[in-house]
């Protein structure tokens, strides 16, 4: 058994690790770029908008961090493979991949199907392609970590009442894609676990932006234990942890980083479940429990 890595004083958790961050100039990606650079990673920012990435890289390099920008297109598998090959050629390895790049093309349930398909090409096809491309070179030396930036909306359904009488979209492709990330995370974790590659997902809370409707913000924050939406400083710590050796036994997990939003919803689910059981007699409950136990025993 490989001995646990001992932490040294004043050593950054990602020191010496080559980490690729897709979408490093976006809503969540910009904050992640700063946090991962501060954690000591040799950080590669990847996106179609390489001009924006270079501005981010220059800002972080001025602070003394090692940040590089490379153009790629997640809709194109050949572009993904070129990104992977260049990272390995330039740095000799890849230790981590953080998938933050997304595109949301729909604004309602009645939008043309082509907008749904456009979203799938990048957020579903592209995510699968880049995870497959980078997991393989991690598996060869027997170590690596992939972190997918998902959403609590991949765990729970939409609270439609939050959007009542507001000119704000409830995007069906968003829920589909974020839910798919959690499932794909588990698949890759199972497939590559024996090869030393860990794969996890962050179920992030909604990000508050400057132009967000204040009525929506007020409604949303009432549903959160911490009474605030997320900002660009909330994801860096959990992502750094999942990339580091501190999480060496964690894989296949979807970690809520949501201020308690999903815990709040789960409480109401439990209350509804209790109410449901109370509708039945004691005898019916025993019969149902016995049947369930019998069915479960066949899968042990």
VENHUNOR-V624791 format. One record per pair of residues at least 24 apart in sequence whose C-alpha atoms are under 10 Angstrom apart, sorted by the first residue. I is the first residue (numbers start at 1). GAP is how many residues later the second one is. If there is no record, write none. Layout:
# VENHUNOR-V624791
<<I;GAP> <I;GAP>>
This chain:
# VENHUNOR-V624791
<<4;241> <4;242> <4;244> <5;240> <5;241> <5;243> <6;239> <6;240> <7;238> <7;239> <11;28> <11;29> <12;25> <12;26> <12;27> <12;28> <12;29> <12;232> <13;25> <13;26> <13;27> <13;28> <13;227> <13;228> <13;230> <13;231> <13;232> <13;233> <14;24> <14;25> <14;26> <14;27> <14;28> <14;29> <14;81> <14;82> <14;226> <14;227> <14;229> <14;230> <14;231> <15;24> <15;25> <15;26> <15;27> <15;229> <16;24> <16;25> <16;26> <16;79> <17;24> <17;25> <17;26> <17;74> <17;76> <17;77> <17;78> <17;79> <17;127> <17;226> <17;227> <18;24> <18;25> <18;26> <18;48> <18;69> <18;70> <18;73> <18;74> <18;75> <18;76> <18;77> <18;78> <18;79> <18;126> <19;24> <19;25> <19;26> <19;48> <19;68> <19;74> <19;75> <19;76> <19;77> <19;78> <19;79> <19;125> <19;126> <19;127> <19;224> <20;24> <20;25> <20;26> <20;47> <20;48> <20;49> <20;50> <20;63> <20;64> <20;67> <20;74> <20;75> <20;76> <20;77> <20;78> <20;79> <20;114> <20;126> <21;24> <21;25> <21;26> <21;48> <21;75> <21;76> <21;77> <21;78> <21;79> <21;80> <21;126> <22;24> <22;25> <22;26> <22;31> <22;48> <22;49> <22;50> <22;51> <22;52> <22;75> <22;76> <22;77> <22;78> <22;79> <22;80> <22;108> <23;24> <23;25> <23;26> <23;27> <23;29> <23;30> <23;51> <23;75> <23;76> <23;77> <23;78> <23;79> <23;80> <24;25> <24;26> <24;28> <24;29> <24;30> <24;32> <24;33> <24;45> <24;74> <24;75> <24;76> <24;77> <25;24> <25;25> <25;26> <25;27> <25;28> <25;29> <25;30> <25;31> <25;32> <25;75> <25;76> <26;26> <26;27> <26;74> <26;75> <26;76> <27;73> <27;74> <27;180> <27;181> <27;182> <27;204> <27;205> <28;72> <28;73> <28;121> <28;176> <28;179> <28;202> <28;203> <28;204> <28;205> <28;206> <28;207> <28;208> <29;69> <29;70> <29;71> <29;72> <29;120> <29;203> <29;206> <29;207> <30;26> <30;70> <30;202> <30;203> <31;200> <31;201> <31;202> <31;203> <31;204> <31;205> <32;66> <32;68> <32;200> <32;201> <32;202> <32;203> <32;204> <32;205> <32;207> <32;208> <33;24> <33;27> <33;34> <33;199> <33;203> <34;25> <34;26> <34;29> <34;31> <34;33> <34;198> <34;199> <34;202> <35;197> <35;198> <35;199> <35;200> <35;201> <35;202> <35;204> <35;205> <36;29> <36;31> <36;200> <36;201> <36;203> <36;204> <36;207> <37;24> <37;26> <37;27> <37;28> <37;29> <37;30> <37;199> <37;203> <38;25> <38;26> <38;27> <38;28> <38;198> <38;202> <39;26> <39;197> <39;198> <39;201> <39;202> <39;205> <40;25> <40;26> <40;200> <41;24> <41;25> <41;26> <41;54> <41;55> <41;199> <41;202> <42;24> <42;25> <42;26> <42;49> <42;52> <42;53> <43;24> <43;25> <43;26> <43;53> <43;54> <44;24> <44;25> <44;26> <44;39> <44;43> <44;50> <44;53> <45;24> <45;25> <45;26> <45;27> <45;53> <46;24> <46;25> <46;26> <46;27> <46;28> <46;34> <46;37> <46;53> <46;54> <46;55> <47;24> <47;25> <47;26> <47;27> <47;53> <47;54> <48;24> <48;25> <48;26> <48;27> <48;53> <49;24> <73;49> <73;53> <74;27> <74;28> <74;47> <74;48> <74;49> <74;50> <74;51> <74;52> <74;53> <74;54> <74;55> <74;56> <75;43> <75;44> <75;45> <75;46> <75;47> <75;48> <75;49> <75;50> <75;51> <75;52> <75;54> <75;55> <76;45> <76;46> <76;49> <76;50> <76;53> <76;54> <77;48> <77;49> <77;50> <77;51> <77;52> <77;53> <77;56> <78;51> <79;51> <80;46> <80;49> <80;50> <80;51> <80;53> <80;54> <81;48> <81;49> <81;51> <81;52> <81;53> <82;51> <83;47> <83;50> <83;51> <84;46> <84;49> <84;50> <84;53> <85;48> <85;49> <85;52> <88;46> <88;49> <93;44> <93;45> <93;48> <93;51> <94;40> <94;41> <94;43> <94;44> <94;49> <94;50> <94;51> <95;39> <95;40> <95;42> <95;43> <95;46> <95;48> <95;49> <95;50> <95;51> <95;102> <95;148> <95;149> <96;38> <96;39> <96;42> <96;47> <96;48> <96;49> <96;50> <96;51> <96;101> <96;102> <96;103> <96;146> <96;147> <96;148> <97;33> <97;34> <97;37> <97;38> <97;41> <97;47> <97;48> <97;49> <97;50> <97;51> <97;102> <97;146> <98;33> <98;47> <98;48> <98;49> <98;50> <98;51> <98;102> <98;103> <98;141> <98;142> <98;145> <99;24> <99;28> <99;31> <99;32> <99;47> <99;48> <99;49> <99;50> <99;51> <99;82> <99;102> <100;27> <100;47> <100;48> <100;49> <100;50> <101;25> <101;26> <101;47> <101;48> <102;24> <102;25> <102;47> <102;48> <102;72> <102;75> <103;70> <103;71> <104;67> <104;68> <104;69> <104;70> <104;73> <105;66> <105;68> <105;69> <106;63> <106;64> <106;65> <106;66> <106;67> <106;68> <107;61> <107;62> <107;63> <107;64> <107;65> <107;66> <107;67> <108;60> <108;61> <108;62> <108;63> <108;64> <108;65> <109;60> <109;61> <109;62> <109;63> <109;64> <110;62> <111;60> <111;61> <115;58> <116;55> <116;56> <116;57> <116;58> <117;56> <118;55> <119;54> <119;55> <119;58> <120;53> <120;54> <120;56> <120;57> <122;55> <123;50> <123;51> <123;53> <123;54> <123;55> <123;57> <123;58> <124;52> <124;53> <124;54> <124;56> <124;57> <124;60> <127;50> <127;53> <127;54> <127;57> <128;53> <128;56> <128;57> <128;60> <131;53> <131;54> <131;57> <131;68> <132;56> <135;53> <135;57> <135;60> <135;62> <135;63> <135;64> <136;56> <136;59> <136;61> <137;60> <138;54> <138;57> <138;58> <138;59> <138;60> <139;53> <139;54> <139;55> <139;56> <139;57> <139;58> <139;59> <140;55> <140;56> <140;57> <141;54> <141;55> <141;56> <142;50> <142;51> <142;52> <142;53> <142;54> <142;55> <143;49> <143;50> <143;51> <143;52> <143;53> <143;54> <143;55> <143;105> <144;48> <144;51> <144;52> <144;53> <144;54> <144;55> <144;99> <144;100> <144;101> <144;104> <145;44> <145;51> <145;52> <145;53> <145;54> <145;55> <145;97> <145;98> <145;99> <145;100> <145;102> <145;103> <145;106> <146;39> <146;42> <146;43> <146;51> <146;52> <146;53> <146;54> <146;55> <146;93> <146;96> <146;97> <146;105> <147;38> <147;51> <147;52> <147;53> <147;54> <147;55> <147;91> <147;92> <147;93> <147;95> <147;96> <147;104> <147;105> <147;106> <147;107> <148;30> <148;33> <148;34> <148;36> <148;37> <148;51> <148;52> <148;53> <148;54> <148;55> <148;91> <148;106> <149;29> <149;32> <149;33> <149;51> <149;52> <149;53> <149;54> <149;55> <149;86> <149;90> <149;105> <149;106> <150;24> <150;25> <150;27> <150;28> <150;29> <150;30> <150;31> <150;32> <150;35> <150;50> <150;51> <150;52> <150;53> <150;54> <150;55> <150;104> <150;105> <150;106> <150;107> <151;24> <151;26> <151;27> <151;28> <151;30> <151;31> <151;50> <151;51> <151;52> <151;53> <151;54> <151;55> <151;103> <151;104> <151;105> <151;106> <151;107> <152;26> <152;27> <152;50> <152;51> <152;52> <152;53> <152;54> <152;102> <152;103> <152;104> <152;105> <152;106> <152;109> <152;110> <153;24> <153;25> <153;26> <153;50> <153;51> <153;52> <153;53> <153;109> <154;24> <154;25> <154;26> <154;27> <154;28> <154;29> <154;49> <154;50> <154;100> <155;24> <155;25> <155;27> <155;48> <155;99> <155;101> <155;107> <156;105> <156;106> <156;109> <156;110> <159;61> <159;64> <159;106> <161;55> <161;58> <161;59> <162;53> <162;54> <162;55> <162;56> <162;57> <162;58> <162;61> <163;52> <163;53> <163;56> <163;57> <164;52> <165;51> <166;47> <166;49> <166;50> <167;46> <168;44> <168;45> <168;48> <178;25> <179;24> <181;73> <182;70> <182;71> <182;72> <182;73> <183;69> <183;71> <184;68> <185;66> <185;67> <185;68> <185;69> <186;65> <186;66> <186;67> <186;68> <187;65> <188;63> <188;64> <189;61> <189;62> <189;63> <189;64> <190;61> <190;62> <192;59> <193;58> <193;59> <196;52> <197;51> <197;54> <198;44> <198;45> <198;49> <198;50> <198;51> <198;52> <198;53> <198;54> <198;55> <199;43> <199;44> <199;51> <199;52> <199;53> <199;54> <199;55> <200;39> <200;42> <200;43> <200;50> <200;51> <200;52> <200;53> <200;54> <200;55> <201;38> <201;41> <201;50> <201;51> <201;52> <201;53> <201;54> <201;55> <202;33> <202;36> <202;37> <202;40> <202;51> <202;52> <202;53> <202;54> <202;55> <202;56> <203;32> <203;50> <203;51> <203;52> <203;53> <203;54> <203;55> <203;59> <204;26> <204;30> <204;31> <204;50> <204;51> <204;52> <204;53> <204;54> <204;55> <204;57> <205;24> <205;25> <205;26> <205;29> <205;30> <205;51> <205;52> <205;53> <205;54> <205;55> <205;56> <205;57> <206;24> <206;25> <206;51> <206;52> <206;53> <206;55> <207;24> <207;25> <207;27> <207;51> <208;24> <220;41> <221;38> <221;40> <222;39> <223;36> <223;37> <223;38> <223;39> <223;40> <223;41> <223;42> <224;34> <224;35> <224;36> <224;37> <224;38> <224;39> <224;40> <224;41> <225;33> <225;34> <225;35> <225;36> <225;37> <225;38> <225;39> <226;32> <226;33> <226;34> <226;35> <227;32> <227;33> <227;34> <228;30> <228;31> <229;29> <229;30> <229;32> <230;27> <230;28> <230;29> <234;24> <234;25>>
